């Protein structure tokens, strides 16, 4: 079971550590544990609870009212929010059902139907991303395990690879070059693969380096291609306290490139972005650059 400091809860939930402490003292919403050396820490159960409370609070529920609910009432409210219809709710529901059953056949059928109706890019935007968001809520409410997430992530990855393999890209001399990579220790590849798909769909030149790339290899690739753009996704690496240093390192080492950063770690409020580093709040920001 993972252990979290209060600062890590702040980063993961978006709720300031000061606010978490007040909620603890005033409403007893969390009960931190202590190590043998008397250091406070939180576990997965605390994180899930805080994420659920944060979601309800963002949707207009007062913290004083949430504090009066028991665990099952909070879970039920979150499930109701999760069940609110989205634009392609029937497709999303079909994927959820296939995930729960861990049925590759059902998942493939549901995704194929959506793709035939809307095309691959629209399916990614209107079905896959809402589905992934729903997975996060289902994890918070204890309805799925990490195994379910790994199961569907690998299936979606396979679909992305097949879609990319089927693309015909016609770029000319003078077409900008994009280097796409994940930093050392980073394995969450779906968003980067989708960025690759988007770039290729717009006939851009892409050097795709994939997961877990040492910085020295990024430097060598840049020296060969002098890419105008570098794209990366920061989900779990580098460590949170090193993200600012990493962005500074990218900026200083590749001053002539525009660097796009996406992912959970790139969204922290306290980051100071160097002049040539642009943060993507959502994948739609990246797509909009080709509109």
C-alpha positions in Angstrom: 0.0 0.0 0.0 1.4 3.4 -1.0 2.2 6.1 1.6 1.7 9.8 0.9 2.8 13.0 2.7 0.3 15.8 3.0 2.2 17.7 0.2 1.7 14.7 -2.0 -2.0 14.7 -1.2 -2.0 18.3 -2.2 -0.5 17.6 -5.6 -2.7 14.6 -6.3 -6.0 16.2 -5.1 -5.5 19.9 -5.9 -6.5 20.8 -2.4 -4.0 22.9 -0.5 -2.2 21.2 2.4 -3.4 24.1 4.7 -7.0 23.3 3.7 -6.5 19.6 4.3 -5.3 20.3 7.8 -8.3 22.5 8.5 -10.7 19.9 7.2 -8.9 17.2 9.4 -9.2 19.4 12.5 -12.7 20.8 12.0 -14.4 17.9 10.3 -12.3 14.8 10.9 -12.4 13.8 7.3 -9.0 12.1 7.3 -7.2 10.1 10.0 -3.4 10.2 9.1 -1.3 7.3 10.4 2.2 7.6 11.9 5.4 5.8 11.2 7.5 4.2 13.9 9.4 7.5 14.0 6.2 9.5 14.5 6.0 11.0 11.0 2.5 11.5 9.7 1.5 9.7 6.5 -1.7 8.9 4.4 -2.6 5.7 2.5 -4.6 4.8 -0.6 -7.8 4.9 1.4 -7.1 8.4 2.5 -6.3 9.5 -1.0 -9.5 8.0 -2.5 -11.5 9.6 0.3 -10.0 13.0 -0.3 -10.4 12.8 -4.1 -14.1 11.9 -3.6 -14.6 14.8 -1.2 -12.8 17.2 -3.6 -15.0 16.1 -6.5 -18.2 16.7 -4.5 -16.8 20.0 -3.2 -16.0 21.2 -6.8 -19.6 20.3 -7.8 -21.1 22.6 -5.2 -21.4 20.4 -2.1 -20.3 22.3 1.1 -17.6 20.7 3.1 -19.8 20.9 6.2 -22.5 18.9 4.4 -20.0 16.3 3.0 -18.6 15.8 6.6 -22.0 14.8 7.7 -22.2 12.0 5.1 -20.9 8.5 5.9 -18.6 6.7 3.4 -21.3 5.0 1.5 -23.3 8.2 1.1 -20.2 9.9 -0.3 -19.6 7.0 -2.7 -23.2 7.1 -3.9 -23.0 10.8 -4.6 -19.8 10.3 -6.6 -21.3 7.4 -8.5 -24.3 9.6 -9.4 -21.9 12.2 -10.8 -20.0 9.5 -12.7 -23.3 8.4 -14.2 -24.3 11.8 -15.5 -24.7 11.5 -19.3 -21.9 12.6 -21.6 -22.3 13.1 -25.3 -21.4 9.5 -26.2 -22.5 7.9 -22.9 -23.7 4.7 -24.6 -20.2 4.1 -26.1 -18.5 4.9 -22.8 -20.9 2.6 -20.9 -20.1 -0.3 -23.3 -16.4 0.2 -22.7 -16.9 0.2 -18.9 -18.9 -3.0 -19.1 -16.2 -4.7 -21.2 -13.5 -3.5 -18.7 -15.4 -4.8 -15.7 -15.7 -8.2 -17.4 -12.1 -8.0 -18.7 -13.5 -9.0 -22.1 -11.2 -8.1 -24.9 -13.9 -9.2 -27.4 -16.5 -6.9 -25.9 -14.0 -4.0 -25.6 -12.9 -4.4 -29.2 -16.5 -4.5 -30.5 -17.5 -1.4 -28.6 -14.5 0.6 -29.7 -14.9 -0.6 -33.3 -18.6 0.5 -33.4 -17.7 4.0 -32.1 -14.8 4.3 -34.6 -17.0 3.3 -37.6 -19.5 5.9 -36.6 -17.2 8.8 -35.8 -13.7 8.0 -37.1 -10.7 7.3 -34.9 -9.8 10.9 -33.8 -13.4 11.7 -32.8 -13.6 8.4 -30.9 -10.5 9.3 -29.0 -11.8 12.8 -28.1 -15.5 11.9 -27.4 -15.3 8.3 -26.1 -11.8 7.3 -25.0 -10.9 10.4 -22.9 -14.3 10.5 -21.1 -13.9 6.8 -20.5 -10.4 7.3 -19.0 -11.8 10.0 -16.8 -14.6 7.6 -15.7 -12.0 5.0 -14.8 -10.4 7.5 -12.4 -13.7 8.0 -10.6 -14.4 4.2 -10.5 -11.0 3.7 -8.9 -11.8 6.4 -6.3 -15.0 4.6 -5.4 -13.4 1.2 -5.2 -15.3 -0.3 -8.1 -12.2 -1.3 -10.1 -8.6 -2.4 -9.4 -5.3 -1.4 -11.0 -5.6 -4.6 -13.0 -8.7 -3.3 -14.8 -6.8 -0.1 -15.7 -3.8 -2.0 -17.0 -6.1 -4.2 -19.0 -7.9 -1.4 -20.9 -4.7 0.8 -21.2 -3.0 -2.0 -23.1 -6.0 -2.5 -25.4 -6.2 1.2 -26.2 -2.4 1.3 -26.8 -2.8 -1.6 -29.3 -5.6 0.4 -31.1 -3.4 3.5 -31.3 -0.5 1.5 -32.7 -2.7 0.0 -35.4 -4.1 3.4 -36.3 -0.7 4.9 -36.5 0.6 2.0 -38.6 -2.2 2.6 -41.1 -1.4 6.3 -41.6 0.1 7.5 -44.8 2.3 10.6 -44.1 3.5 13.0 -46.8 5.8 15.6 -45.4 8.0 17.8 -47.6 11.5 19.3 -47.1 11.1 22.2 -44.7 8.3 20.5 -42.7 8.9 21.0 -39.0 10.3 18.1 -37.0 8.8 16.9 -33.7 10.6 14.8 -31.2 8.2 12.8 -29.0 9.5 11.1 -25.9 8.8 10.2 -22.3 11.5 11.0 -19.7 13.4 8.3 -17.8 11.1 6.4 -15.5 7.9 7.5 -17.3 5.9 4.6 -18.8 2.4 6.2 -19.3 2.4 6.3 -23.1 -1.2 6.7 -24.3 -1.2 10.5 -24.5 2.2 10.6 -26.3 1.0 7.9 -28.8 -2.1 10.0 -29.5 0.0 13.1 -30.1 2.0 11.1 -32.6 -1.2 10.1 -34.3 -2.3 13.8 -34.5 1.0 15.0 -35.9 1.1 12.3 -38.5 -2.5 13.1 -39.5 -1.3 16.6 -40.2 1.7 15.4 -42.3 4.3 16.5 -39.7 7.7 14.9 -39.4 7.8 12.9 -36.2 10.7 11.2 -34.5 9.0 9.0 -31.9 11.3 7.8 -29.1 8.7 6.4 -26.8 9.0 5.5 -23.1 11.7 5.8 -20.5 14.3 7.8 -22.5 17.5 8.9 -20.9 18.2 12.6 -21.3 21.5 11.8 -23.1 19.7 10.0 -25.8 17.3 12.9 -26.2 20.3 15.2 -26.7 21.8 12.8 -29.3 18.6 12.7 -31.3 18.3 16.5 -31.1 21.8 16.9 -32.4 21.0 14.8 -35.4 17.6 16.3 -36.4 17.6 19.8 -34.8 13.9 19.5 -34.1 11.8 22.6 -34.0 9.5 21.0 -31.5 9.9 18.6 -28.6 6.9 17.0 -26.9 6.7 15.1 -23.7 4.2 13.9 -21.1 5.0 14.1 -17.4 2.6 11.8 -15.5 4.7 10.1 -12.8 8.3 11.1 -13.7 10.4 13.0 -12.8 9.7 13.2 -9.0 7.3 16.2 -8.2 10.0 18.2 -6.5 12.3 17.9 -9.6 9.8 18.9 -12.3 10.8 22.6 -12.3 14.5 21.6 -12.6 13.6 19.2 -15.4 11.7 21.9 -17.4 14.6 24.3 -16.8 17.0 21.7 -18.1 14.9 21.1 -21.2 14.7 24.9 -21.9 18.4 25.5 -21.4 19.6 22.5 -23.5 17.2 23.1 -26.4 16.8 26.9 -26.5 15.9 26.9 -30.2 13.0 24.4 -29.8 9.4 24.9 -28.7 8.8 22.4 -25.9 5.3 21.2 -25.3 4.6 19.5 -21.9 1.5 17.7 -21.0 0.4 15.4 -18.1 -0.5 15.5 -14.4 2.9 16.8 -13.2 3.0 19.6 -15.7 -0.2 21.1 -14.3 1.2 22.2 -10.9 0.3 25.8 -10.1 3.8 26.7 -8.7 5.7 25.9 -11.9 7.4 28.8 -13.6 7.5 28.0 -17.3 10.6 29.0 -19.3 10.0 31.1 -22.4 10.2 28.2 -24.8 8.2 25.8 -22.8 4.4 25.6 -23.3 2.0 23.7 -21.0 -0.9 21.8 -22.6 -3.9 21.8 -20.2 -5.6 19.2 -22.3 -5.0 17.2 -25.5 -7.4 19.6 -27.2 -4.9 22.4 -26.8 -2.5 20.4 -28.9 -5.0 19.6 -31.6 -6.0 23.2 -31.7 -2.5 24.1 -32.9 -3.4 22.5 -36.3 -6.8 24.0 -36.7 
